[in-house]
Amino acid sequence: MTPMESRRVPCLFTLSLSLFFVGILFFIALLKGQRDLIILSLLVFAMTGGLKLWARFSPAGMRCTLTLDKNRAFAGDTLLFKSHAENAKFLPVRLELEVPVHASSRMFPCETPLVGHESLLWYQMTNFQWEVTAAARGVCEIGPIRMATGDLFGFFQKNSKTGEIIECLIYPRLVPLGPLSLPRRDFFGVPGGESPVDDPVYILGTADYQNGRPAKYIHWKASARHHRLQEKVFESTDQEKVLLVVEVDPFVKAGAENEFERTLEVVASLAVRLDRQGCAVGLLTNGITKGISPAVSVSRSPQQLSKILEALARIKMETAEGLIHVLRKVEIPWGTSSLYFTLEEDPATDVVKAHFKRRKMPVLVYAFEGAAALRRDIPVDIHDTISMQDAPVAEVLG
């Protein structure tokens, strides 16, 4: 039984047995010639039929919409759900709404679904709103709206659904982090710095040649194709390339859900910091990510951070395949440093490190040793990345 059904008010007219007894009373009144009982029985039948017709036509002309103030948020943020209902007909109705939130109890520990009720006269409208705090990261689906309309007395109601399912992503909570030293593999400048030296390895495209530029930058094939001089456009030299790797299998085997969630918080915080520092960041995991690829290629673009955070929000603590198999399928740019996150170092960790060593890619391993190593973190505002320097990485990771 749904919450809406459980709130339905029981009454005389909703019970078929009661109407059966009224029918018997009506039959006896006819036999005995009891005029008052006959009139009373007819009134009961007429009222019941009229209220049923009222409830039957009550959904006509009803319009309900659902909106969220934001479809992307961080764990700890408050979401505002708004529903607008309008009765676009002359018949007044009693309205009950349910907005189901399909998410784990870990994400939204509050009471769900969201409910509201109101009586609407002819051509009247009303608004409902609910504030819900997202306690943990994940993906939630909201809707469609369950709508129950009926007579103003609440004796009968008609159930229906309206609207579409809205998907909302809750990113991992950001936590304070300390300084992080990455193995340097980039020969063309300091991350985040503005350098006049172009990186000839990464050519983004071509543009019209500008006077004074070195002739070695002229792209002769493109110039012949466009019938005017074209020069090569290089990617900026502030390329520190970092790949964040999350190994899910050890967490699954140990049933370490809390440690897994705290690890993702650290990974998300690192992704935000590195992106703000001008690094090219990517993400790779062997966990199941609902609806998207588990690999976000190392890149530097305005949408890169949102792609990484979305992948972290969608990761389930379920293993798709071995991490070493995932690593062998992807292309990792030369000069990339890797940060490898796992529950604890084991033989599988040695295999992954050997893989990076063969590809001449430096890797740093961060592991949780147990729940005792966890600490209580302070949430960090996405717009305030400076506060992420307050605690050393070792303390956050345990």
N, C-alpha and C positions, 0 to 999 in steps of 0.2 A: 504494500500500500504506500503510495506517495504521500509526502507531507500535505499536499493540497487535498487529497482524498481524506486524509485523517482529520483535516480541519472542517470538513463538510458538516453542517449542522443537521443532526437527525431530527425529524419532525414527523407528525402524523401522516402527512401527505406523501412521504417518500416510502411508506411501507405498504406493500401490496396487500398484506394481511389485514391492515386497518381498513383499506378500501373494501376488502371482501366482507368484513363485518358490517360496514356501512351499507353494503348491498343487501345483506341479510335483514338489517333493520328497515331498509326501504321496502323490501318484500313484505315483511310483517306489517308495516304501516299501511300498505295497500290492502292487505287482507282485513285488518281491523278498522280501516277507514280513519286512521289517525292523520288528520290533515297537517298538523304542525310537524309531525315527524317526517311526512312526505316532503314538505317544503325544505326542512333542514337537510335531509339526505340529498335532495336535488341541488341545494346550494353547495354542499360539500363536493359533489361530483362536478358541478360547474366551475367552482373555484380551482379544483385540482386540474381540470382540463385547461382552464385559462392560464394558470401558472405554468403548466407544461408548454403551452404554445408560446408564452412569454420567453421561457428559457430557450426554446428551440430557435426563435428568431433573434435572440440576444447577440450572437456573434456577428450578425450582419452589420456592416458599417463600422466595426471596431478596428482601429489601427493602433498597433503597438510597435515601437522601435526601441532598440537597445544600442547604446554607445558607451565607449570607454574613453577616459581622458587620455590614455596612452596604451598602446599595444606592446610596448617594450618597457621593462622596468627592472630594477635591481632588487634582490632580496632585501627586505626591510622597508621598501617603498610602499606607499599607500595608493591603491587604485580606487578611482571613483567610477562607479557604475551608474548610468543614468538610463531611465526608461520613460518614454513619452507615450501616453495612452490617450486616444480620442474616440469619443462616441459620436460618430457622424450620422446619426439618425434620430428620429423623434422619440423612439422607445427608450426610456431610462433603463439602466442595467446596474447590477452589482458585479464588480470586477475583482477577481483575484489573480495575481501574477506570481509565477515562479520563474526565476532565472537560474537554471542549473549550472553549476561550475564543476566541470569534469576535470578534477585534478586530485593529486594525492593529499591525504590529510596533513602530510608534512609541509606542503606548500601553503595551504589555507586551513589552519586549525580551527577557524571560526565555524559557526553553524552555516551549513549550506544545504539546499539552495537558498538564494536570496528571495524573500517573499514580500508581498505588499498587497493591500486590498483597499478598495475605495468604491463608493457608490457614485455613478455618473448619471446626471440628468440628460435631457436631450441636447445634443450638440455641445456637450461639455468635454473638457479635456483636463488631464491631470499629469503630474510628473512624480516619479519615484526616483530615489537615489540611495545608494549604499556605499559606504567606505569600507574597503577590505585591505588589510595589510598582508602582503606576500611574505611569508616567513622563510621560504627556501626557494631555491632555483628550480626551474623545470618548465614544462609546457602545459598550459591549461586551455581547454576549450569551453567557451561560454555560450550557452544557448542550445537550441532555439527556445524562445519564450514559451512557457506553458501558460495558457490563458483559460480561465474558467469564468464564464459569464452566466448570468441568470437573473431571476426576478429580484426585486429590491428586498423581499422578505427573506431571501436565502433558502427557499424551500427546494428549488430545482436549479440545476446548473448544467451548462454545456461546456465540455472540455475541447480545446483545440490548441494547435501550435502555430506560432508565427515567427517570422524573422529567420536569420541565418546564424550559423555557428561562427563565432568570432574566436580567433586564436590569439592567445596572449603569451608572450615569452618573458620569463623571469630569469634574468641573468644571475650568475653567482654573486654573492656579496663581496664587495671590495674590502680588503684588509690592509693595514699598514705594513709596509715592507722597508727593509733597510737597503744599504748599498749592495749592488750586485756587479761582480767583475766577470766579464765574458772573455773567453779565449779569443784573441785577435787573429782574424784570418783575412782582414780586408786591407789591402795595400793602398787604398785610395781615399784616405781622409779619416776624420774623426766622426763618429756617429752624431748626427744632429748639427754638425758644423757646416758652414758655408765655405766651400773650397773652390778655387778656380780650376782645379784639375778635374777633367772629365774621366769617367770610367769607360774605357773602350770596350769592355766586355759586354755592357748592356746598352744596346742601341734601341731607342724607343720608336724612331721613325725618321722622317726627313722634313725639312722646311726650306724656304727660299734662302739662298746663300746671302749672307750679310758681308759687306765690304769690311776688310780688316781681319776677317777670320782666317785661320791657317788653311792653306790650300789642301792639306792632308785630310781635312774634314769634308771635302766635297764628295758627294755620292754621284759618281759619273753615270752609272746606269739609270738612276732616277732622273738625273739631269737630261739624259737623252730621251727618256720617256716623256718628260714634261716640257721639253724644248726650252728649258731655262735652268740655270745653275741651282742645284739643290745641295744642302749640307746635311750631314748626319746630326741627329738630335740624340744626345746621350742621357742616360739616367743620371740623376744627381749623385755626387760623390759621397753623400752622407749615408752610404749603404752599409750599416752593420746588419747582417742578416741572421735572424734567430728563429729556430724551429722549436716550438714547445711540444713535447711528446708526453702523452699520458697513457700509461700502461694500466689497463683496467683489470686484467685477469687476477693479479694477486689480491685485489680488494674483493673480488667475487668469491674466491676460494676461502678467504678469511671471514667473509660476511661483514667487512669493515665499512659499513655505510657512512658512519660519521667521519671517519678518516678520509673517505673518498670525497665527501662534500667539502671538507676543509681543504683538501688538495686542490679541488677545482677553484675554490676561492683564491688560493695563492696564484694559480695559473692565470685566472682572469685579471688579478691585480698586476701581475707581471706584464701581461699583454697590453694593458692600459698604459703602464709606465713606459714600456719600450716603444709603443706607438707614439706617445707624446715626445719621446726623445728623438724621433725621426728614424727609428730602425725599421727595417723590413721584417715583418713578423709573420709566422705561419703556425699552423696547429696540425698535429697528427695524433690519432688515437685508434685503438683497436676496439673501442666500445661501440655499441649500437647508437647511432644518431638518427632519430626519427625524421624522415623526410628529406635529409640532406646528406652530402658526402661527409665521411669522418675525417677527411683531409682538407685543410685550407692551405693552399700553396703559399710559399713565402713571397710576399709582395709588399709594395708600399703604395697604398691608394686610400682615398677618403672612405671607402666602404670596407676596408680590410678589418678594422677593429670590430665593426658590427658583425661581420661574418664569423670572426673568432668567438665573440661572445654568444652569438646564436648557436654555434656548434657546442659550446660549453653548456648552454642551457638545455640542449636537446640530448646530451649524452646520458644514456642509461647505464646503470651498473650491471651491464650484461656484455659478455665478450662476443664479438662477431667472428674474429679469427685471431690467430697468434700475431703479436706485434711484429715479429720478424718478417712474416709474410706481407704485412701491410707496408713495411719499409722497403721491401724489394720491389713493390709495384709503383712507388712514387718516384718522381724526379725531384731531387733536392739541388738547388743552385750551388755552384761552387762558392766556397768562402762562407758557408753557413755554419754557425755554432748552434749546438743543440742543448736544450735543458730537458732532462729526462726525469719524469715524475713517476714514482711507483710506491707501493706500500713498504717493501723491504727488498734489499738486494738478495738475489737468489741466482741459481744457474742460468735462468732465462735472462736475467739482467746482464750477465757476462756475455751471452750470445749477442745481445743488442749492442753492447759496447764494442765487441769485436767487429760487428758489422760497420759501425761508424769509423772504427780505426782503419778498416780496409779501404773505406772511401775517403780516408784522410780528412775526416770531419771531427773536430773536438766536441766532446760531450761532457756535461756535468750532470751527475746523478743526485736527485733529492728524494729521500725516502722517509716515510713515517715509521717509527719503531713500535708504536702502540698508542692506545687512547690516552695513556698517562702523559704523552709528550705534547698533547694538544694544549693550546692556550686560548684565552678569551680575547678575541680581537675586537677592535673598535671599527665600526663601519666607516668607510671613506667615501666622500662625495666624488662623483665622476668628474665634477668641474674643479676639484681641489686636489690635484695630483701631488702637490708639494707635501701634503700631510702623509703621503705614503712612505716618507723617508724616516718615520719615527722609530721603527723597530727593525732589528736585523732579520735577514731572511732565515737564519738558523732558528730564531725564536719562533717565527711563524710556522716553520715546517716541523718544529720539534727536534 
